[in-house]
């Protein structure tokens, strides 16, 4: 009999892992050490014996359930993406403890919609008595306008505050936001208002021009 050439295709690592996972998910084995060993083999050397035992025990020693549970805990969720498009700030000074509004235009620059739990909170700088503002579940590529009610600090001077979009777990997302306001004392504000109400005196040149006779008067 003539020998025939037989070609054997070796399975890939992924195929072996899938085969093992299917095999052990269907077995009612009581060999816990073997289950721990196979879970470590499937998930790699970074998974130690104690961690594998913990997730297997939590999953009633079901290998497939233990692996799914481990992946849910170990793989961090993807954070939303946000970019600042525009900001509208105060252009004039305000008095101490004065309420005002700060406006930002922000965009979802990611590939997934924002969850409804995202909100803007103050994360640094001087306190502006900011209350968190929740943002809508914005689809990818869309822009929304956010308005935050703030109150200026009590001390005169230039004050800055920093804000961030955060998730329900407090993770900061995207570009930082900020506000800058110039606070003047009540005396300074009152003096500025009095000066603004005073009539503007005319210059000597303007007086002399107004007293010059017109051409019609010179012709008479």
Beta strands, then each sheet from edge to edge (+ up, - down):
strand 1: 82-88
strand 2: 94-95
strand 3: 99-108
strand 4: 119-125
strand 5: 133-134
strand 6: 143-151
strand 7: 157-166
strand 8: 172-184
sheet 1: 1+ 3- 6+
sheet 2: 2+ 8+ 7- 4+ 5-
end
